[in-house]
Amino acid sequence: MARVPSALVAATGLVGGYGVARWTKKRPLGGVALAAAGALAAREWERRAGGKVAVVLSGAYVAAFAGSHPLAKKVGAWPSVFAVAGVVGAASWVVADRRGK
């Protein structure tokens, strides 16, 4: 069975977490979606590229979430979320997914 790229999981987690929080008006529910996708992505990062890479990419995932908030004040919420999701997705693909394990 083909695996979903961890880059897609991570980017979708950031976008989906925000979307769930916004549309349900329940921020904790968005946090659950964000955390679940982050945990799944971290497991794949560890499997594909090792523990150190998983820690670094997990840190980038959390930093992207945190950094999207001040960025949103400058460019708007959705553009900010898409920007940080794109950065994390690209980093994930370069570091873990393109190896094809």
ABEGO torsion letter per residue (X at the ends): XBBBBAAAAAAAAAAAAAAAAAAAGBAAAAAAAAAAAAAAAAAAAAAAAEAAAAAAAAAAAAAAAAAAAAAAAAAEAAAAAAAAAAAAAAAAAAAAAAAGX
